[in-house]
């Protein structure tokens, strides 16, 4: 988060980015499970 603050991103963008990362991680996990099945 420190790097994001240095880039000028405020807390709102930080929360948005974290949310997108979580959604991406879940999507990748579901895809891996589907491929491995």
CHARMM internal coordinates of N, CA and C (Angstrom, degrees):
IC EDIT
DIST 1 N 1 CA 1.4615
DIST 1 CA 1 C 1.5231
ANGL 1 N 1 CA 1 C 110.15
DIST 1 C 2 N 1.3105
ANGL 1 CA 1 C 2 N 117.73
DIHE 1 N 1 CA 1 C 2 N -28.19
DIST 2 N 2 CA 1.4615
ANGL 1 C 2 N 2 CA 120.97
DIHE 1 CA 1 C 2 N 2 CA -179.38
DIST 2 CA 2 C 1.5250
ANGL 2 N 2 CA 2 C 110.12
DIHE 1 C 2 N 2 CA 2 C -63.98
DIST 2 C 3 N 1.3350
ANGL 2 CA 2 C 3 N 116.44
DIHE 2 N 2 CA 2 C 3 N -41.55
DIST 3 N 3 CA 1.4607
ANGL 2 C 3 N 3 CA 120.42
DIHE 2 CA 2 C 3 N 3 CA 178.93
DIST 3 CA 3 C 1.5174
ANGL 3 N 3 CA 3 C 110.76
DIHE 2 C 3 N 3 CA 3 C -62.85
DIST 3 C 4 N 1.3379
ANGL 3 CA 3 C 4 N 117.23
DIHE 3 N 3 CA 3 C 4 N -40.15
DIST 4 N 4 CA 1.4613
ANGL 3 C 4 N 4 CA 120.77
DIHE 3 CA 3 C 4 N 4 CA 179.29
DIST 4 CA 4 C 1.5214
ANGL 4 N 4 CA 4 C 110.78
DIHE 3 C 4 N 4 CA 4 C -64.34
DIST 4 C 5 N 1.3447
ANGL 4 CA 4 C 5 N 116.80
DIHE 4 N 4 CA 4 C 5 N -38.83
DIST 5 N 5 CA 1.4638
ANGL 4 C 5 N 5 CA 120.21
DIHE 4 CA 4 C 5 N 5 CA 178.95
DIST 5 CA 5 C 1.5343
ANGL 5 N 5 CA 5 C 109.88
DIHE 4 C 5 N 5 CA 5 C -65.21
DIST 5 C 6 N 1.3208
ANGL 5 CA 5 C 6 N 116.80
DIHE 5 N 5 CA 5 C 6 N -37.34
DIST 6 N 6 CA 1.4580
ANGL 5 C 6 N 6 CA 120.36
DIHE 5 CA 5 C 6 N 6 CA 179.46
DIST 6 CA 6 C 1.5217
ANGL 6 N 6 CA 6 C 110.52
DIHE 5 C 6 N 6 CA 6 C -65.93
DIST 6 C 7 N 1.3392
ANGL 6 CA 6 C 7 N 116.52
DIHE 6 N 6 CA 6 C 7 N -30.51
DIST 7 N 7 CA 1.4614
ANGL 6 C 7 N 7 CA 120.67
DIHE 6 CA 6 C 7 N 7 CA 179.33
DIST 7 CA 7 C 1.5232
ANGL 7 N 7 CA 7 C 111.42
DIHE 6 C 7 N 7 CA 7 C -79.17
DIST 7 C 8 N 1.3293
ANGL 7 CA 7 C 8 N 116.72
DIHE 7 N 7 CA 7 C 8 N -6.76
DIST 8 N 8 CA 1.4517
ANGL 7 C 8 N 8 CA 120.43
DIHE 7 CA 7 C 8 N 8 CA 176.98
DIST 8 CA 8 C 1.5180
ANGL 8 N 8 CA 8 C 112.87
DIHE 7 C 8 N 8 CA 8 C 95.58
DIST 8 C 9 N 1.3231
ANGL 8 CA 8 C 9 N 117.58
DIHE 8 N 8 CA 8 C 9 N 9.46
DIST 9 N 9 CA 1.4635
ANGL 8 C 9 N 9 CA 120.21
DIHE 8 CA 8 C 9 N 9 CA 178.76
DIST 9 CA 9 C 1.5226
ANGL 9 N 9 CA 9 C 109.14
DIHE 8 C 9 N 9 CA 9 C -82.26
DIST 9 C 10 N 1.3412
ANGL 9 CA 9 C 10 N 115.63
DIHE 9 N 9 CA 9 C 10 N 133.00
DIST 10 N 10 CA 1.4618
ANGL 9 C 10 N 10 CA 117.82
DIHE 9 CA 9 C 10 N 10 CA 180.00
DIST 10 CA 10 C 1.5213
ANGL 10 N 10 CA 10 C 110.73
DIHE 9 C 10 N 10 CA 10 C -87.42
DIST 10 C 11 N 1.3238
ANGL 10 CA 10 C 11 N 116.26
DIHE 10 N 10 CA 10 C 11 N -179.07
DIST 11 N 11 CA 1.4619
ANGL 10 C 11 N 11 CA 121.07
DIHE 10 CA 10 C 11 N 11 CA -174.87
DIST 11 CA 11 C 1.5272
ANGL 11 N 11 CA 11 C 111.71
DIHE 10 C 11 N 11 CA 11 C -60.47
DIST 11 C 12 N 1.3378
ANGL 11 CA 11 C 12 N 116.65
DIHE 11 N 11 CA 11 C 12 N -34.15
DIST 12 N 12 CA 1.4672
ANGL 11 C 12 N 12 CA 119.78
DIHE 11 CA 11 C 12 N 12 CA -178.35
DIST 12 CA 12 C 1.5251
ANGL 12 N 12 CA 12 C 110.72
DIHE 11 C 12 N 12 CA 12 C -61.39
DIST 12 C 13 N 1.3359
ANGL 12 CA 12 C 13 N 116.83
DIHE 12 N 12 CA 12 C 13 N -45.36
DIST 13 N 13 CA 1.4656
ANGL 12 C 13 N 13 CA 120.22
DIHE 12 CA 12 C 13 N 13 CA 178.86
DIST 13 CA 13 C 1.5191
ANGL 13 N 13 CA 13 C 110.70
DIHE 12 C 13 N 13 CA 13 C -66.64
DIST 13 C 14 N 1.3394
ANGL 13 CA 13 C 14 N 116.70
DIHE 13 N 13 CA 13 C 14 N -34.72
DIST 14 N 14 CA 1.4643
ANGL 13 C 14 N 14 CA 120.28
DIHE 13 CA 13 C 14 N 14 CA 179.13
DIST 14 CA 14 C 1.5261
ANGL 14 N 14 CA 14 C 110.43
DIHE 13 C 14 N 14 CA 14 C -63.34
DIST 14 C 15 N 1.3451
ANGL 14 CA 14 C 15 N 116.54
DIHE 14 N 14 CA 14 C 15 N -45.60
DIST 15 N 15 CA 1.4660
ANGL 14 C 15 N 15 CA 120.06
DIHE 14 CA 14 C 15 N 15 CA 178.64
DIST 15 CA 15 C 1.5230
ANGL 15 N 15 CA 15 C 110.37
DIHE 14 C 15 N 15 CA 15 C -64.03
DIST 15 C 16 N 1.3352
ANGL 15 CA 15 C 16 N 117.05
DIHE 15 N 15 CA 15 C 16 N -39.70
DIST 16 N 16 CA 1.4653
ANGL 15 C 16 N 16 CA 120.98
DIHE 15 CA 15 C 16 N 16 CA 179.96
DIST 16 CA 16 C 1.5215
ANGL 16 N 16 CA 16 C 110.24
DIHE 15 C 16 N 16 CA 16 C -62.58
DIST 16 C 17 N 1.3312
ANGL 16 CA 16 C 17 N 116.38
DIHE 16 N 16 CA 16 C 17 N -44.11
DIST 17 N 17 CA 1.4635
ANGL 16 C 17 N 17 CA 120.91
DIHE 16 CA 16 C 17 N 17 CA -179.43
DIST 17 CA 17 C 1.5289
ANGL 17 N 17 CA 17 C 110.55
DIHE 16 C 17 N 17 CA 17 C -64.34
DIST 17 C 18 N 1.3289
ANGL 17 CA 17 C 18 N 117.09
DIHE 17 N 17 CA 17 C 18 N -42.63
DIST 18 N 18 CA 1.4677
ANGL 17 C 18 N 18 CA 120.64
DIHE 17 CA 17 C 18 N 18 CA 178.75
DIST 18 CA 18 C 1.5277
ANGL 18 N 18 CA 18 C 109.85
DIHE 17 C 18 N 18 CA 18 C -62.13
DIST 18 C 19 N 1.3250
ANGL 18 CA 18 C 19 N 117.02
DIHE 18 N 18 CA 18 C 19 N -41.81
DIST 19 N 19 CA 1.4587
ANGL 18 C 19 N 19 CA 121.05
DIHE 18 CA 18 C 19 N 19 CA 178.79
DIST 19 CA 19 C 1.5206
ANGL 19 N 19 CA 19 C 111.05
DIHE 18 C 19 N 19 CA 19 C -61.53
DIST 19 C 20 N 1.3424
ANGL 19 CA 19 C 20 N 116.50
DIHE 19 N 19 CA 19 C 20 N -43.53
DIST 20 N 20 CA 1.4622
ANGL 19 C 20 N 20 CA 120.53
DIHE 19 CA 19 C 20 N 20 CA 179.49
DIST 20 CA 20 C 1.5232
ANGL 20 N 20 CA 20 C 110.59
DIHE 19 C 20 N 20 CA 20 C -64.27
DIST 20 C 21 N 1.3334
ANGL 20 CA 20 C 21 N 117.18
DIHE 20 N 20 CA 20 C 21 N -38.86
DIST 21 N 21 CA 1.4654
ANGL 20 C 21 N 21 CA 120.54
DIHE 20 CA 20 C 21 N 21 CA 179.05
DIST 21 CA 21 C 1.5220
ANGL 21 N 21 CA 21 C 110.91
DIHE 20 C 21 N 21 CA 21 C -64.28
DIST 21 C 22 N 1.3387
ANGL 21 CA 21 C 22 N 116.53
DIHE 21 N 21 CA 21 C 22 N -40.49
DIST 22 N 22 CA 1.4666
ANGL 21 C 22 N 22 CA 120.40
DIHE 21 CA 21 C 22 N 22 CA 179.22
DIST 22 CA 22 C 1.5254
ANGL 22 N 22 CA 22 C 110.04
DIHE 21 C 22 N 22 CA 22 C -65.00
DIST 22 C 23 N 1.3413
ANGL 22 CA 22 C 23 N 116.69
DIHE 22 N 22 CA 22 C 23 N -44.98
DIST 23 N 23 CA 1.4683
ANGL 22 C 23 N 23 CA 120.80
DIHE 22 CA 22 C 23 N 23 CA 179.19
DIST 23 CA 23 C 1.5256
ANGL 23 N 23 CA 23 C 109.92
DIHE 22 C 23 N 23 CA 23 C -61.62
DIST 23 C 24 N 1.3338
ANGL 23 CA 23 C 24 N 117.14
DIHE 23 N 23 CA 23 C 24 N -42.54
DIST 24 N 24 CA 1.4647
ANGL 23 C 24 N 24 CA 121.05
DIHE 23 CA 23 C 24 N 24 CA 179.52
DIST 24 CA 24 C 1.5242
ANGL 24 N 24 CA 24 C 110.56
DIHE 23 C 24 N 24 CA 24 C -63.91
DIST 24 C 25 N 1.3310
ANGL 24 CA 24 C 25 N 117.23
DIHE 24 N 24 CA 24 C 25 N -41.19
DIST 25 N 25 CA 1.4633
ANGL 24 C 25 N 25 CA 120.89
DIHE 24 CA 24 C 25 N 25 CA -179.73
DIST 25 CA 25 C 1.5256
ANGL 25 N 25 CA 25 C 110.65
DIHE 24 C 25 N 25 CA 25 C -63.54
DIST 25 C 26 N 1.3335
ANGL 25 CA 25 C 26 N 116.96
DIHE 25 N 25 CA 25 C 26 N -42.24
DIST 26 N 26 CA 1.4662
ANGL 25 C 26 N 26 CA 121.09
DIHE 25 CA 25 C 26 N 26 CA 178.72
DIST 26 CA 26 C 1.5264
ANGL 26 N 26 CA 26 C 110.05
DIHE 25 C 26 N 26 CA 26 C -65.19
DIST 26 C 27 N 1.3311
ANGL 26 CA 26 C 27 N 117.23
DIHE 26 N 26 CA 26 C 27 N -42.54
DIST 27 N 27 CA 1.4623
ANGL 26 C 27 N 27 CA 121.10
DIHE 26 CA 26 C 27 N 27 CA -179.80
DIST 27 CA 27 C 1.5247
ANGL 27 N 27 CA 27 C 110.74
DIHE 26 C 27 N 27 CA 27 C -62.70
DIST 27 C 28 N 1.3288
ANGL 27 CA 27 C 28 N 117.25
DIHE 27 N 27 CA 27 C 28 N -43.49
DIST 28 N 28 CA 1.4649
ANGL 27 C 28 N 28 CA 121.26
DIHE 27 CA 27 C 28 N 28 CA 178.88
DIST 28 CA 28 C 1.5231
ANGL 28 N 28 CA 28 C 110.02
DIHE 27 C 28 N 28 CA 28 C -64.58
DIST 28 C 29 N 1.3310
ANGL 28 CA 28 C 29 N 117.02
DIHE 28 N 28 CA 28 C 29 N -40.95
DIST 29 N 29 CA 1.4637
ANGL 28 C 29 N 29 CA 120.98
DIHE 28 CA 28 C 29 N 29 CA 179.30
DIST 29 CA 29 C 1.5259
ANGL 29 N 29 CA 29 C 110.57
DIHE 28 C 29 N 29 CA 29 C -61.92
DIST 29 C 30 N 1.3219
ANGL 29 CA 29 C 30 N 116.87
DIHE 29 N 29 CA 29 C 30 N -44.68
DIST 30 N 30 CA 1.4645
ANGL 29 C 30 N 30 CA 121.00
DIHE 29 CA 29 C 30 N 30 CA 179.15
DIST 30 CA 30 C 1.5258
ANGL 30 N 30 CA 30 C 110.13
DIHE 29 C 30 N 30 CA 30 C -63.19
DIST 30 C 31 N 1.3437
ANGL 30 CA 30 C 31 N 117.25
DIHE 30 N 30 CA 30 C 31 N -41.19
DIST 31 N 31 CA 1.4621
ANGL 30 C 31 N 31 CA 121.74
DIHE 30 CA 30 C 31 N 31 CA -179.47
DIST 31 CA 31 C 1.5282
ANGL 31 N 31 CA 31 C 110.79
DIHE 30 C 31 N 31 CA 31 C -64.40
DIST 31 C 32 N 1.3414
ANGL 31 CA 31 C 32 N 116.27
DIHE 31 N 31 CA 31 C 32 N -41.91
DIST 32 N 32 CA 1.4688
ANGL 31 C 32 N 32 CA 120.69
DIHE 31 CA 31 C 32 N 32 CA 179.38
DIST 32 CA 32 C 1.5281
ANGL 32 N 32 CA 32 C 109.91
DIHE 31 C 32 N 32 CA 32 C -63.78
DIST 32 C 33 N 1.3379
ANGL 32 CA 32 C 33 N 116.53
DIHE 32 N 32 CA 32 C 33 N -42.77
DIST 33 N 33 CA 1.4672
ANGL 32 C 33 N 33 CA 120.08
DIHE 32 CA 32 C 33 N 33 CA 178.98
DIST 33 CA 33 C 1.5291
ANGL 33 N 33 CA 33 C 110.12
DIHE 32 C 33 N 33 CA 33 C -61.96
DIST 33 C 34 N 1.3340
ANGL 33 CA 33 C 34 N 117.06
DIHE 33 N 33 CA 33 C 34 N -39.84
DIST 34 N 34 CA 1.4604
ANGL 33 C 34 N 34 CA 121.17
DIHE 33 CA 33 C 34 N 34 CA -178.57
DIST 34 CA 34 C 1.5268
ANGL 34 N 34 CA 34 C 110.46
DIHE 33 C 34 N 34 CA 34 C -67.56
DIST 34 C 35 N 1.3297
ANGL 34 CA 34 C 35 N 116.48
DIHE 34 N 34 CA 34 C 35 N -40.50
DIST 35 N 35 CA 1.4642
ANGL 34 C 35 N 35 CA 121.01
DIHE 34 CA 34 C 35 N 35 CA -179.96
DIST 35 CA 35 C 1.5240
ANGL 35 N 35 CA 35 C 110.61
DIHE 34 C 35 N 35 CA 35 C -69.83
DIST 35 C 36 N 1.3313
ANGL 35 CA 35 C 36 N 116.59
DIHE 35 N 35 CA 35 C 36 N -40.11
DIST 36 N 36 CA 1.4622
ANGL 35 C 36 N 36 CA 120.95
DIHE 35 CA 35 C 36 N 36 CA -177.02
DIST 36 CA 36 C 1.5295
ANGL 36 N 36 CA 36 C 111.65
DIHE 35 C 36 N 36 CA 36 C -72.94
DIST 36 C 37 N 1.3329
ANGL 36 CA 36 C 37 N 116.60
DIHE 36 N 36 CA 36 C 37 N -25.47
DIST 37 N 37 CA 1.4701
ANGL 36 C 37 N 37 CA 120.24
DIHE 36 CA 36 C 37 N 37 CA -177.62
DIST 37 CA 37 C 1.5272
ANGL 37 N 37 CA 37 C 110.54
DIHE 36 C 37 N 37 CA 37 C -64.77
END
COOR INIT
IC SEED 1 N 1 CA 1 C
IC BUILD
